[in-house]
Amino acid sequence: MPVGTGGSMNLADLMRMVRYESDCENDPHISDEELQDYINLSRLDLYDTLITRYGDDYFVANATFTTDGVNQEYPLPNGVLYNAAPAFYKGLLAEVRAFGNPGVNQPVWISLIKFNLREKNRYNLMNQALVTGYMWPRYRLLGSNIMFQPLPNAGMNFRLWYAPKLTPLGNFGAVAEDWGGWLEYVIVDAALKCIQKQERDPTVLAARKGVILARIEAAAENRDLGEPNTVTETQPGEMGGGPYSGGPFGGFGPWG
């Protein structure tokens, strides 16, 4: 069975395993194209499960871009922009380069805080503070864009960490990642789709899917056994604090 590193499996073998599990090796009503769609849908189900609970551990990409001093909104990565960074799916962290010149000095990155949409106009009167270089905008994901408030100065460098969109398996040799036998979930879930089309009893496979999912949820929570996860700090001034942390600016950049 051709596999990739770490126990990964290619599409051809996934299809063979799904047909075996669903006992539909010779069913002419389930084409290879349909089975490929089932597998990609099941992979997306597993992908969403891992991202929803543990996205920053398993699927991470980043993209860096520079502001022009005119626009508050910039398009999210789409697979073409920002040196062909992978297409954006769910955000993990937004940062601004506080000090250092790209390619010259070691940068210092400051984590940004998200603003609530109803607070968008709260910071309009503080635009002038950005000229000091010490007030960092807040951000919000809006549709296919990321918005900053207040308007960032030209030449500011921002970096976005995110979970990328899942790339479907498009040919028989395409390889799906596997961390601990978790592709069994994809195989069983896709086999369930085949059985449901055949209008057969799915009870046994459905129960098996539940057992696999419980195992994945128990094992996936923390990849680093020596250092458990901690609660994220969100108090004023924690994300790039400064001399005015907790001041009258209500948790805005280094001023709170």
C-alpha positions in Angstrom: 0.0 0.0 0.0 1.7 3.3 -1.1 1.8 5.7 1.8 3.4 9.0 2.5 5.5 10.0 5.5 3.9 9.6 8.9 1.4 7.0 7.7 -0.3 9.2 5.1 -2.4 7.5 2.5 -3.0 8.4 -1.2 -6.4 8.7 -2.8 -6.3 5.4 -4.6 -5.8 3.5 -1.4 -8.4 5.5 0.4 -10.9 4.6 -2.3 -10.0 0.9 -2.1 -10.4 0.9 1.7 -13.8 2.6 1.5 -15.1 0.1 -1.0 -13.8 -2.7 1.2 -15.4 -1.3 4.3 -18.8 -0.6 2.6 -18.7 -3.9 0.7 -19.3 -2.1 -2.6 -16.3 -3.2 -4.6 -18.4 -4.2 -7.6 -21.2 -1.7 -7.2 -21.5 0.1 -10.6 -23.8 2.7 -9.1 -20.9 4.2 -7.0 -18.4 5.7 -9.5 -14.8 6.6 -8.7 -15.8 10.3 -9.1 -18.6 9.9 -6.6 -16.4 8.0 -4.2 -13.7 10.7 -4.5 -16.3 13.3 -3.5 -17.3 11.2 -0.5 -13.7 11.0 0.7 -13.1 14.7 0.3 -16.3 15.5 2.2 -15.2 13.2 5.0 -11.7 14.7 5.1 -13.3 18.1 5.4 -15.4 16.8 8.3 -12.3 15.6 10.1 -10.4 18.8 9.2 -13.2 21.0 10.7 -13.2 18.9 13.9 -9.5 19.4 14.3 -9.6 23.1 13.5 -12.6 23.8 15.7 -10.9 22.4 18.7 -7.1 22.3 17.9 -6.6 24.4 14.8 -3.4 26.1 16.0 -1.7 22.7 16.5 -2.4 20.9 13.2 -3.0 23.4 10.3 -1.0 26.7 10.3 0.0 29.1 7.5 1.0 32.7 7.6 1.0 35.7 5.3 2.7 39.1 5.6 1.5 42.3 3.9 2.2 46.1 4.1 -0.4 48.9 4.5 -0.7 51.8 2.1 -2.0 54.5 4.5 -5.3 54.7 2.5 -7.2 51.5 3.0 -8.5 50.0 6.3 -9.4 46.7 4.7 -7.1 44.2 2.9 -8.0 40.9 1.2 -7.3 37.7 3.1 -4.9 35.2 1.5 -6.5 33.4 -1.5 -3.7 31.3 -2.8 -2.4 34.0 -5.1 -1.8 37.1 -3.0 1.1 37.6 -0.5 3.6 35.3 -2.4 0.9 32.7 -3.1 0.2 32.1 0.6 -2.4 29.3 1.0 -6.0 30.4 0.9 -7.4 31.6 4.2 -10.0 29.5 6.2 -10.0 30.5 9.9 -7.8 33.1 11.6 -5.5 32.3 14.5 -3.5 35.4 15.2 -2.8 38.9 13.7 0.5 40.7 14.4 2.1 44.0 13.6 5.9 44.5 13.1 6.8 47.0 15.9 10.5 47.4 15.4 13.1 46.4 12.9 13.4 46.8 9.2 12.5 43.9 6.9 15.6 42.1 5.8 17.9 44.3 8.0 17.1 44.1 11.7 15.5 41.4 13.7 11.7 42.2 13.9 9.7 42.5 17.0 6.1 41.3 16.5 3.2 42.5 18.6 0.0 40.6 18.8 -3.1 42.6 17.9 -6.5 42.5 19.6 -9.8 42.0 17.8 -12.5 44.7 18.0 -16.2 44.1 18.1 -18.0 45.5 15.0 -20.1 47.8 17.2 -16.9 49.3 18.5 -15.6 50.2 15.0 -16.0 54.0 15.5 -14.7 54.0 19.0 -11.2 54.6 18.0 -11.7 57.2 15.2 -10.6 60.2 17.4 -7.3 58.5 18.2 -5.9 58.3 14.6 -3.3 60.9 15.3 -1.7 58.7 18.0 -0.6 56.3 15.3 2.1 58.7 14.1 4.0 58.0 17.3 4.5 54.4 16.3 3.2 53.2 19.6 -0.5 52.7 19.0 -1.4 49.5 17.2 -4.7 49.1 15.4 -7.2 46.5 16.3 -8.5 44.1 13.6 -11.6 42.3 12.6 -12.3 39.7 9.9 -15.0 40.9 7.6 -16.0 38.5 4.7 -13.0 38.0 2.5 -11.1 41.0 4.1 -9.3 41.9 7.3 -10.2 45.4 8.6 -8.0 47.5 10.9 -9.2 50.3 13.1 -8.1 53.0 13.2 -6.5 53.5 9.8 -2.9 52.2 9.9 -0.1 54.4 8.6 1.5 53.5 5.3 4.4 51.1 5.5 3.2 49.1 8.5 3.9 45.4 8.2 1.2 43.0 9.4 1.4 39.2 9.6 -1.7 36.9 9.8 -1.5 33.4 11.2 -4.4 31.2 10.1 -5.7 27.7 9.3 -5.7 27.4 5.4 -8.4 25.9 3.4 -8.2 22.1 2.9 -7.0 21.1 -0.5 -9.2 18.4 -2.0 -7.5 15.2 -3.3 -7.7 15.6 -7.0 -5.9 12.6 -8.4 -5.2 9.0 -7.4 -1.7 9.8 -6.3 -2.6 12.7 -4.1 -1.7 12.1 -0.4 -3.8 12.8 2.7 -2.0 13.5 6.0 -2.5 11.2 8.9 -1.2 11.7 12.5 -2.3 8.7 14.4 -4.4 6.4 12.2 -7.1 9.2 12.0 -7.7 8.5 8.3 -9.7 5.6 9.5 -12.4 8.2 10.4 -12.4 9.3 6.7 -12.6 5.8 5.5 -15.5 4.8 7.8 -17.4 8.1 7.2 -17.1 7.8 3.4 -18.1 4.1 3.7 -21.2 5.3 5.6 -22.1 7.5 2.7 -21.9 4.6 0.3 -24.1 2.4 2.5 -26.7 5.2 2.9 -26.9 5.5 -0.9 -27.4 1.7 -1.1 -30.2 2.1 1.6 -28.5 -0.5 3.8 -28.3 -0.6 7.6 -25.6 1.8 8.8 -25.7 0.9 12.5 -22.4 -0.9 12.8 -20.3 1.6 10.9 -22.0 4.5 12.6 -21.1 3.1 16.0 -17.5 2.5 14.8 -17.4 6.1 13.6 -18.4 7.4 17.0 -15.6 5.3 18.7 -13.0 6.6 16.3 -14.1 10.2 16.8 -14.0 9.8 20.6 -10.4 8.5 20.2 -9.4 11.4 18.0 -10.9 14.0 20.4 -9.0 12.4 23.3 -5.7 12.2 21.5 -5.8 15.5 19.5 -6.2 18.0 22.4 -2.5 18.5 23.1 0.3 17.4 20.8 2.9 18.4 23.4 2.6 16.0 26.3 5.4 17.8 28.2 3.8 21.2 28.2 0.0 21.4 28.5 -2.0 24.2 26.9 -2.7 27.4 28.9 -5.4 30.0 29.0 -4.8 32.9 26.6 -4.2 36.2 28.3 -6.8 38.8 27.4 -6.5 41.4 30.1 -5.8 45.0 29.1 -2.2 45.5 28.2 -1.3 41.8 27.9 -1.1 42.0 24.1 1.8 44.4 23.6 1.5 46.4 26.8 3.1 49.7 27.4 3.4 52.5 29.9 -0.2 53.4 29.6 -1.7 49.9 30.0 -5.1 49.9 31.6 -5.4 53.7 30.9 -8.3 55.7 29.6 -8.0 54.3 26.1 -9.9 51.2 27.1 -7.6 48.3 26.2 -6.3 49.8 23.0 -2.8 48.6 21.9 -0.1 49.5 24.3 -2.4 51.9 26.1 -4.5 49.0 27.4 
